[in-house]
Amino acid sequence: MALKLKRRRELSTLRTEESRARWRLTIITVCCVLVILATLIVGLYFTIRTVNSKFFFCSGSMRFISIAKACDGKADCSGGEDEIACISKLRTNDTYPVRLMGDRLVLQVFINEGGWRTVCAENWRTKHTRLTCQKLGYTASPRSTRVPVKSLLFNPHNAFATVSNDSTNSDIQSFLSVSVSCSAGSVVSVSCSDCGEVAGEDRIVGGEDTEIKHWPWQVSLQWNHQHVCGGALLSTEWIISAAHCFTSRTRELSRWTVVLGQTQVTASRGVSVEVIVIHKDYSRLSNDFDIAMLKLTWPVTTGESIMPVCLPPHQLYVKEMLVVTGWGLLKEKGGQPSVLQKASVPLIDRSECSKPSVYGSAITRRMLCAGFLEGNIDACQGDSGGPLVYLSSRWQLLGIVSWGVGCGRERKPGVYTDVSQLLDWIYTVMEVCVM
């Protein structure tokens, strides 16, 4: 009897060991299959990325062409699909007919027979405010207030415009007529967008870590899902950046995405781009007219971490420090930060920046300088296209990170595209590219 029990135990133990061995073999097999699948998926991902970075697929003829041939002005695919979704250029020499003046955003309209005219508040209605904001490319929260003429920091020089009729025309100029006086004693101040307001905040070279909620207009422009440049959100559909971000890479739009609302710059999915427009007068040699506009394929939803910045008015008087933000290198030839950086920099007078010991004649009317002549704090590679902002009543976009000699060098401050000098172009792009 004892012998039989012993044999049963031995058989049971043997079966248990065989069962464990089978389970181990099954687990090992499953793990090997998963590793092989993961390797294949990773390999396929990088293969697709490599192919996408070097070739353009012509869906009509089912063939690949070199990415260098896409958007080169010559149709290489049947039907010319390689020349359809490309970066475009736009020049405008016209004066945009609507502008806002000074910190108080006083409305001025250009009337052909009278030039620039400050709009009197008499008979001004909500519909006029709405039309004005639509003309400026905005539809969010149009509102207006009255500003006493005597309180203006600039002199209207008896050049006013008054609402003279109730025209059904959608052109704001059709409502106005020139006048040498403003009997109401007050003029119109217009605010067109919920912009430049943040939750409250009391590497860029020499900068410090920050959070996107403090600078919710900051975006990452990514090419093939890799951060290339910064940019700033102007409205739910429009991004502003630098033209030089798009000159050394493919001009095919499908390669570009915009990542919003992220403190850490990651290869996120992002929002695709419908239109990219660079200034037709942009020069890679002089860096002049270094500005670009991107229209998103769909409007984004604003919130704590996604909010547009305000465009500056004409004749903004800067008294305080400016702030530049981005994910650029922490020092010249250094590493890239994992989180958004910010730095406070002062505006440098144009006469100082144009001295031979600084940048000399390289500074054009479309540029401004900001930083410290002793160096150490500056924008750097990867910050290009990002915002330089100033807090007035709201955060306003004064500059776009453009160029400079090195990063944080003595007497070589950052040079920025002067947004106030290109407002006509910005508003024109927003108007003509409505689809």
SULWO-V545762 format. One record per residue. N is the residue number from 1. OMEGA is omega as a letter, one per 30 degrees, with the letter a starting at -180 (999 if undefined). D_CENTER is the distance of its C-alpha to the mean C-alpha in whole Angstrom. Layout:
BEGIN
n | omega | d_center
N | OMEGA | D_CENTER
N | OMEGA | D_CENTER
END
This chain:
BEGIN
n | omega | d_center
1 | l | 87
2 | a | 85
3 | l | 85
4 | l | 83
5 | l | 81
6 | a | 80
7 | l | 79
8 | l | 77
9 | a | 75
10 | l | 75
11 | l | 74
12 | l | 71
13 | a | 70
14 | l | 69
15 | l | 68
16 | l | 65
17 | l | 64
18 | l | 64
19 | l | 62
20 | l | 60
21 | l | 60
22 | l | 58
23 | l | 56
24 | l | 55
25 | l | 55
26 | l | 53
27 | l | 50
28 | l | 50
29 | l | 50
30 | l | 47
31 | l | 45
32 | l | 45
33 | l | 44
34 | l | 41
35 | l | 40
36 | l | 41
37 | l | 39
38 | l | 36
39 | l | 37
40 | a | 36
41 | l | 33
42 | l | 32
43 | l | 33
44 | l | 32
45 | a | 28
46 | l | 28
47 | l | 30
48 | l | 28
49 | a | 25
50 | l | 27
51 | a | 28
52 | a | 24
53 | a | 23
54 | a | 26
55 | l | 27
56 | a | 26
57 | l | 28
58 | a | 30
59 | a | 31
60 | a | 33
61 | l | 35
62 | l | 35
63 | l | 34
64 | l | 32
65 | l | 31
66 | a | 29
67 | l | 25
68 | a | 25
69 | l | 27
70 | l | 24
71 | l | 22
72 | l | 25
73 | a | 26
74 | a | 29
75 | l | 30
76 | l | 31
77 | l | 31
78 | a | 34
79 | l | 32
80 | a | 29
81 | l | 27
82 | a | 25
83 | a | 24
84 | a | 23
85 | a | 20
86 | l | 18
87 | l | 16
88 | a | 17
89 | a | 17
90 | l | 18
91 | l | 20
92 | l | 21
93 | a | 24
94 | l | 24
95 | l | 24
96 | a | 22
97 | a | 24
98 | l | 23
99 | l | 21
100 | a | 21
101 | l | 23
102 | a | 24
103 | a | 23
104 | l | 25
105 | l | 23
106 | a | 26
107 | l | 26
108 | a | 27
109 | l | 27
110 | l | 28
111 | a | 32
112 | a | 33
113 | a | 37
114 | a | 36
115 | a | 32
116 | a | 30
117 | l | 31
118 | a | 31
119 | l | 31
120 | a | 34
121 | a | 34
122 | l | 37
123 | l | 37
124 | a | 34
125 | l | 33
126 | a | 30
127 | l | 30
128 | l | 29
129 | a | 26
130 | l | 25
131 | l | 25
132 | a | 24
133 | l | 20
134 | l | 21
135 | l | 21
136 | l | 18
137 | a | 16
138 | l | 16
139 | a | 19
140 | l | 18
141 | l | 21
142 | l | 22
143 | a | 25
144 | l | 27
145 | l | 29
146 | l | 32
147 | l | 32
148 | a | 35
149 | a | 36
150 | a | 37
151 | a | 35
152 | l | 32
153 | l | 31
154 | a | 31
155 | l | 34
156 | l | 34
157 | l | 37
158 | l | 39
159 | a | 36
160 | l | 35
161 | a | 35
162 | l | 36
163 | a | 36
164 | a | 39
165 | a | 39
166 | a | 38
167 | l | 37
168 | l | 36
169 | a | 33
170 | l | 30
171 | a | 29
172 | a | 29
173 | a | 31
174 | l | 33
175 | a | 34
176 | l | 34
177 | a | 37
178 | l | 37
179 | l | 40
180 | a | 41
181 | l | 41
182 | a | 39
183 | l | 42
184 | a | 40
185 | l | 39
186 | a | 36
187 | a | 32
188 | l | 29
189 | a | 26
190 | l | 24
191 | a | 21
192 | a | 19
193 | l | 16
194 | a | 17
195 | l | 14
196 | l | 14
197 | a | 17
198 | a | 17
199 | l | 20
200 | l | 21
201 | a | 21
202 | 999 | 24
203 | k | 18
204 | l | 17
205 | a | 20
206 | a | 23
207 | a | 20
208 | l | 21
209 | l | 20
210 | a | 18
211 | a | 17
212 | a | 14
213 | l | 16
214 | a | 16
215 | a | 12
216 | l | 11
217 | a | 7
218 | l | 7
219 | l | 6
220 | l | 8
221 | a | 8
222 | l | 11
223 | a | 14
224 | l | 17
225 | l | 16
226 | a | 16
227 | l | 13
228 | a | 12
229 | l | 9
230 | l | 6
231 | a | 3
232 | l | 3
233 | l | 5
234 | l | 7
235 | a | 10
236 | a | 11
237 | a | 10
238 | l | 8
239 | l | 4
240 | a | 4
241 | a | 5
242 | a | 9
243 | a | 11
244 | l | 13
245 | a | 11
246 | a | 13
247 | a | 16
248 | l | 18
249 | a | 18
250 | l | 19
251 | l | 17
252 | a | 18
253 | a | 15
254 | l | 17
255 | a | 16
256 | l | 13
257 | a | 11
258 | l | 8
259 | a | 10
260 | l | 9
261 | a | 12
262 | l | 13
263 | l | 15
264 | l | 16
265 | a | 14
266 | l | 16
267 | a | 17
268 | a | 16
269 | l | 17
270 | l | 13
271 | l | 12
272 | a | 13
273 | a | 12
274 | a | 14
275 | l | 13
276 | a | 11
277 | l | 12
278 | a | 13
279 | a | 15
280 | a | 19
281 | l | 20
282 | a | 18
283 | l | 20
284 | a | 20
285 | a | 23
286 | a | 22
287 | l | 18
288 | a | 18
289 | a | 16
290 | a | 13
291 | l | 10
292 | l | 9
293 | l | 8
294 | l | 8
295 | a | 10
296 | a | 11
297 | l | 14
298 | a | 15
299 | l | 14
300 | l | 13
301 | a | 15
302 | a | 14
303 | a | 17
304 | a | 17
305 | l | 14
306 | a | 12
307 | l | 11
308 | l | 9
309 | l | 10
310 | l | 12
311 | a | 12
312 | l | 15
313 | l | 18
314 | l | 21
315 | l | 23
316 | a | 21
317 | a | 24
318 | a | 22
319 | a | 25
320 | l | 23
321 | l | 21
322 | l | 17
323 | l | 15
324 | a | 13
325 | l | 12
326 | l | 11
327 | a | 13
328 | a | 15
329 | a | 18
330 | l | 21
331 | a | 23
332 | a | 23
333 | a | 24
334 | a | 24
335 | l | 23
336 | a | 19
337 | l | 19
338 | a | 19
339 | a | 17
340 | l | 15
341 | l | 16
342 | l | 16
343 | l | 18
344 | a | 19
345 | l | 20
346 | l | 22
347 | l | 21
348 | a | 24
349 | a | 26
350 | a | 25
351 | l | 29
352 | a | 29
353 | a | 26
354 | l | 28
355 | l | 31
356 | a | 32
357 | l | 32
358 | a | 28
359 | l | 26
360 | a | 29
361 | l | 28
362 | a | 25
363 | l | 23
364 | a | 22
365 | l | 22
366 | a | 18
367 | l | 18
368 | a | 18
369 | l | 20
370 | a | 19
371 | a | 21
372 | a | 25
373 | l | 27
374 | l | 29
375 | l | 26
376 | a | 25
377 | a | 22
378 | l | 19
379 | a | 16
380 | a | 17
381 | a | 16
382 | l | 13
383 | a | 11
384 | l | 10
385 | a | 7
386 | a | 7
387 | l | 8
388 | a | 11
389 | a | 12
390 | l | 16
391 | l | 18
392 | l | 20
393 | l | 21
394 | l | 18
395 | a | 15
396 | a | 13
397 | l | 11
398 | a | 13
399 | l | 12
400 | a | 9
401 | a | 11
402 | a | 13
403 | l | 17
404 | l | 20
405 | a | 23
406 | l | 23
407 | l | 22
408 | l | 23
409 | l | 26
410 | l | 29
411 | l | 28
412 | a | 25
413 | l | 22
414 | l | 18
415 | a | 17
416 | l | 14
417 | a | 13
418 | a | 15
419 | a | 13
420 | a | 16
421 | a | 18
422 | a | 15
423 | l | 15
424 | a | 18
425 | a | 16
426 | a | 12
427 | l | 15
428 | l | 17
429 | a | 14
430 | a | 14
431 | a | 17
432 | a | 19
433 | l | 16
434 | a | 18
435 | 999 | 19
END
